[in-house]
Amino acid sequence: MASIPFPESVAPVGEAVAPVRESVAPAAEPVGGFDTVLVANRGEIARRVIRTLRRLGIRSVAVYSDADADAPHVREADLAARIGPAAASRSYLDIDAVLAAARETGAQAIHPGYGFLSENAAFARACADAGIVFIGPGERALDVMADKIRAKAHVAAHDVPTVPGFSAKGMSDAEIAVAASEAGYPLLVKPSAGGGGKGMQIVRAPGELTEALATARRVAAAAFGDDTLLLERLIERPRHIEVQVLADTYGTVIHLGERECTLQRRHQKVVEEAPSSVVDAATRARIGAAACAAAASVDYRGAGTVEFLVAADRPDEFFFIEMNTRLQVEHPVTELVTGVDLVEQQLLVAAGERLALAQDGVRLVGHAIEARVYAESPERGFLPATGDVLEWRAASSQDGERPDVRTDAAVETGSVITADYDPMIAKVIAWGADRAEALTRLDEALAETVVLGVDTNIAFLRGLLAIPAVVAGDLDTGLIDRMPAFVGARPSEPALAAAASFVRNHRPAEMSGDARGLITGVVPQRGASELWATASGWRAGSHAVPVSQWFETADGEIASVASVPDLSSRSVGDGADDGATPDGAMVRASADGLLWVHADGATTTLRPLTRREAMDARLAARERESAATDPQLHAPMPGAVVAVHVSDGAAVRAGDRIVTIEAMKMEHPVVAPHDGIVTLDVAVGEQVRRDQALAHVVATPGDSEASERDAAETAGSTSGVDPVTTSSDHRS
């Protein structure tokens, strides 16, 4: 098949007409028997499916919640229908609402994307009952593969190798402990229903089992409504290899090679690539045959993924983990090395057509690598971030025929990132003739990707790709978790210079005094001249002279730079340019006066300060360094208290879990910063604000030395441990 270009976006169409938005239908003749298809999803996957529908001449229908009323996927579809409020349970997970939208817009089929209803057997049955085609596998495949325990037993009966382990269904904790001891440690505890690493716990010793079981059950119940657990042997230094399969309704099943998804953080995929650097041709044939056997055993149809664990020191040995009965987040890397549009294949199979591609016709050409861009703060333990996207610019492709860079994005300039959904906002994918070239192109593409206004993991991704082990392909799923805590780079000189130029050249006459003070750090006194307010460095009878500008960096440090203003230029605030500086840097100012700067392939935030403010900040920092640990525990972000681990007045040790809050579909344990007596300020079920006090831990007399030591060990961490995902729409 010919290679298929995938543009980052298409021109928006249609006007907002609630509850249905409509534009002119595509003029091309529909392909595959459908003329209208509803996309029951949001974000980048909805936009990606809509692109293929438009290319095939099929009218697309978007659905949206109130939070997504102005989202890009809504404008890019030919029709759009509101399905409910922001909460996913009342919109994207509402089967009745989705089916009503399909009937109202005349959709003959529904593409579920991934997450949400994509692996929901009840939804597939409801579609069939409504006479609407579900673009996915049949109910049997959904039922069997939805339960890890059942799936494992099922594929084992079809000669697919599986990891030794046992189901904890119906067992008491005491019985589980006995079975665990017989199986041998270390063990992996995971929910039977669902995937994506949600709720997984590693247990290396018997003493860790009780807490691991409680956490896994709580997460499983919240995410899937089923707290049944599966325990299996933990394979040390495993690699995560998955195989893309395609199947039609005539019994043909083929695979499109494997993807390496080993780079994960707490079981969440971060970087994926195709093909794997450790899978040779012989192993590819064997693991591909096993994946096809697993798919054929449930009469699979459409696109699916069979996941395996491969021992790092024995890459020819693999074990079945699970089957994802849907499209995967990482499907673009397979598309770029095979030239096959997987969404198109899903549509054709769902329309009853035979696969046009035979196994011996599959060719893997070159290498492709994908990085997931999340709205999150690596410096704060990867807490999800929210806010307004002040500027979005995707990396450009150098080759339109076979793109070496592809960006699938959920956002654009002006988008709002909320706490309602998964924090993934884009995927950046690069293709190269070999792995080294693909890595280089991906790093360059990430450097070109601009997201201002919301924290992202782009700097972390670039650092990860540069690690020698990653460059060499020496990977295992624990590599990221063994990395030291991420520390952002100091602002570069070009970044400081660009920010200073923005401050100096901003036209103060066009702003109120308060707004000017936010941006320039200079608030004029009543009756003062505008000349003094500019702090421009202008002198009568001479040229402008350098003036120092101070900034507070994201980590609270103070930086300064001397700049000479270009008073002839206009800033982004007056509409004369796009905020880019002559050296290519870009600056945007948020409503609270924070400057977001993209320069030298990195994004940094700077808060302008006056000389006095800079001095006060330095003094405050010194006082904090000499002070005892803050006894107050704060919420890292808005959320709900889902667990309180200690009783009021209890004695706790540094690092003990105090409460757990759920926010942005993730659990965040908050731990004691030092030894002491705890006073609780919240209860289970309570909604909390960001930075709200959750508890106080007051050091007991004589513990001051220990408190100072504990403070040093826990400094910079909000929760002390990584969050645990509980999202029902998580994309794996």
Rosetta blueprint (number, residue, H / E / L):
1 M L
2 A L
3 S L
4 I L
5 P L
6 F L
7 P L
8 E L
9 S L
10 V L
11 A L
12 P L
13 V L
14 G L
15 E E
16 A L
17 V L
18 A L
19 P L
20 V E
21 R E
22 E E
23 S L
24 V L
25 A L
26 P L
27 A L
28 A L
29 E L
30 P L
31 V L
32 G L
33 G L
34 F L
35 D L
36 T E
37 V E
38 L E
39 V E
40 A L
41 N L
42 R L
43 G H
44 E H
45 I H
46 A H
47 R H
48 R H
49 V H
50 I H
51 R H
52 T H
53 L H
54 R H
55 R H
56 L L
57 G L
58 I L
59 R E
60 S E
61 V E
62 A E
63 V E
64 Y E
65 S E
66 D H
67 A H
68 D H
69 A L
70 D L
71 A L
72 P H
73 H H
74 V H
75 R H
76 E H
77 A L
78 D L
79 L E
80 A E
81 A E
82 R E
83 I E
84 G E
85 P L
86 A L
87 A L
88 A H
89 S H
90 R H
91 S L
92 Y L
93 L L
94 D L
95 I H
96 D H
97 A H
98 V H
99 L H
100 A H
101 A H
102 A H
103 R H
104 E H
105 T H
106 G L
107 A L
108 Q L
109 A E
110 I E
111 H E
112 P L
113 G L
114 Y L
115 G L
116 F L
117 L L
118 S L
119 E L
120 N L
121 A H
122 A H
123 F H
124 A H
125 R H
126 A H
127 C H
128 A H
129 D H
130 A L
131 G L
132 I L
133 V E
134 F E
135 I L
136 G L
137 P L
138 G L
139 E H
140 R H
141 A H
142 L H
143 D H
144 V H
145 M H
146 A H
147 D E
148 K H
149 I H
150 R H
151 A H
152 K H
153 A H
154 H H
155 V H
156 A H
157 A L
158 H L
159 D L
160 V L
161 P L
162 T E
163 V L
164 P L
165 G E
166 F E
167 S E
168 A L
169 K L
170 G L
171 M L
172 S L
173 D H
174 A H
175 E H
176 I H
177 A H
178 V H
179 A H
180 A H
181 S H
182 E H
183 A H
184 G L
185 Y L
186 P L
187 L E
188 L E
189 V E
190 K E
191 P E
192 S L
193 A E
194 G L
195 G L
196 G L
197 G L
198 K L
199 G L
200 M L
201 Q E
202 I E
203 V E
204 R L
205 A L
206 P H
207 G H
208 E H
209 L H
210 T H
211 E H
212 A H
213 L H
214 A H
215 T H
216 A H
217 R H
218 R H
219 V H
220 A H
221 A H
222 A H
223 A H
224 F H
225 G L
226 D L
227 D L
228 T L
229 L E
230 L E
231 L E
232 E E
233 R E
234 L L
235 I L
236 E L
237 R L
238 P E
239 R E
240 H E
241 I E
242 E E
243 V E
244 Q E
245 V E
246 L E
247 A E
248 D L
249 T L
250 Y L
251 G L
252 T L
253 V E
254 I E
255 H E
256 L E
257 G E
258 E E
259 R E
260 E E
261 C E
262 T E
263 L E
264 Q E
265 R E
266 R L
267 H L
268 Q E
269 K E
270 V E
271 V E
272 E E
273 E E
274 A E
275 P L
276 S L
277 S L
278 V L
279 V L
280 D L
281 A H
282 A H
283 T H
284 R H
285 A H
286 R H
287 I H
288 G H
289 A H
290 A H
291 A H
292 C H
293 A H
294 A H
295 A H
296 A H
297 S L
298 V L
299 D L
300 Y L
301 R L
302 G E
303 A E
304 G E
305 T E
306 V E
307 E E
308 F E
309 L E
310 V E
311 A E
312 A L
313 D L
314 R E
315 P E
316 D E
317 E E
318 F E
319 F E
320 F E
321 I E
322 E E
323 M E
324 N E
325 T L
326 R L
327 L L
328 Q L
329 V L
330 E L
331 H H
332 P H
333 V H
334 T H
335 E H
336 L H
337 V H
338 T H
339 G L
340 V L
341 D L
342 L H
343 V H
344 E H
345 Q H
346 Q H
347 L H
348 L H
349 V H
350 A H
351 A L
352 G L
353 E L
354 R L
355 L L
356 A L
357 L L
358 A L
359 Q H
360 D H
361 G H
362 V L
363 R L
364 L L
365 V L
366 G L
367 H E
368 A E
369 I E
370 E E
371 A E
372 R E
373 V E
374 Y E
375 A L
376 E E
377 S E
378 P H
379 E H
380 R H
381 G L
382 F L
383 L E
384 P E
385 A L
386 T L
387 G E
388 D E
389 V L
390 L L
391 E E
392 W E
393 R E
394 A L
395 A L
396 S L
397 S L
398 Q L
399 D L
400 G L
401 E L
402 R L
403 P L
404 D L
405 V E
406 R E
407 T E
408 D E
409 A E
410 A L
411 V L
412 E L
413 T L
414 G L
415 S L
416 V E
417 I E
418 T L
419 A L
420 D L
421 Y L
422 D L
423 P L
424 M E
425 I E
426 A E
427 K E
428 V E
429 I E
430 A E
431 W E
432 G E
433 A L
434 D L
435 R H
436 A H
437 E H
438 A H
439 L H
440 T H
441 R H
442 L H
443 D H
444 E H
445 A H
446 L H
447 A H
448 E H
449 T L
450 V E
451 V E
452 L E
453 G L
454 V L
455 D L
456 T L
457 N L
458 I H
459 A H
460 F H
461 L H
462 R H
463 G H
464 L H
465 L H
466 A L
467 I L
468 P H
469 A H
470 V H
471 V H
472 A H
473 G L
474 D L
475 L L
476 D L
477 T L
478 G L
479 L H
480 I H
481 D H
482 R H
483 M L
484 P L
485 A L
486 F L
487 V L
488 G L
489 A L
490 R L
491 P L
492 S L
493 E H
494 P H
495 A H
496 L H
497 A H
498 A H
499 A H
500 A H
501 S H
502 F H
503 V H
504 R H
505 N H
506 H L
507 R L
508 P H
509 A H
510 E H
511 M L
512 S L
513 G H
514 D H
515 A H
516 R H
517 G H
518 L H
519 I H
520 T H
521 G L
522 V L
523 V L
524 P L
525 Q L
526 R L
527 G L
528 A L
529 S L
530 E H
531 L H
532 W H
533 A H
534 T H
535 A L
536 S L
537 G L
538 W L
539 R L
540 A L
541 G L
542 S L
543 H L
544 A L
545 V L
546 P L
547 V E
548 S E
549 Q E
550 W E
551 F E
552 E E
553 T E
554 A L
555 D L
556 G L
557 E L
558 I E
559 A E
560 S E
561 V E
562 A E
563 S E
564 V L
565 P L
566 D L
567 L L
568 S L
569 S L
570 R L
571 S L
572 V H
573 G H
574 D H
575 G L
576 A L
577 D L
578 D L
579 G L
580 A E
581 T L
582 P L
583 D L
584 G L
585 A L
586 M E
587 V E
588 R E
589 A E
590 S L
591 A L
592 D L
593 G L
594 L L
595 L E
596 W E
597 V E
598 H E
599 A E
600 D L
601 G L
602 A E
603 T E
604 T E
605 T E
606 L E
607 R E
608 P E
609 L E
610 T L
611 R H
612 R H
613 E H
614 A H
615 M H
616 D H
617 A H
618 R H
619 L H
620 A H
621 A H
622 R H
623 E H
624 R H
625 E H
626 S H
627 A L
628 A L
629 T L
630 D L
631 P L
632 Q E
633 L E
634 H E
635 A L
636 P L
637 M L
638 P L
639 G E
640 A E
641 V E
642 V E
643 A E
644 V E
645 H L
646 V L
647 S L
648 D L
649 G L
650 A L
651 A E
652 V E
653 R L
654 A L
655 G L
656 D L
657 R E
658 I E
659 V E
660 T E
661 I E
662 E E
663 A E
664 M L
665 K L
666 M E
667 E E
668 H E
669 P E
670 V E
671 V E
672 A L
673 P L
674 H L
675 D L
676 G E
677 I E
678 V E
679 T E
680 L E
681 D L
682 V L
683 A L
684 V L
685 G L
686 E L
687 Q E
688 V E
689 R L
690 R L
691 D L
692 Q L
693 A E
694 L E
695 A E
696 H E
697 V E
698 V E
699 A L
700 T L
701 P L
702 G L
703 D L
704 S H
705 E H
706 A H
707 S H
708 E H
709 R H
710 D H
711 A H
712 A H
713 E H
714 T H
715 A L
716 G L
717 S L
718 T L
719 S L
720 G L
721 V L
722 D L
723 P L
724 V E
725 T E
726 T L
727 S L
728 S L
729 D L
730 H L
731 R L
732 S L
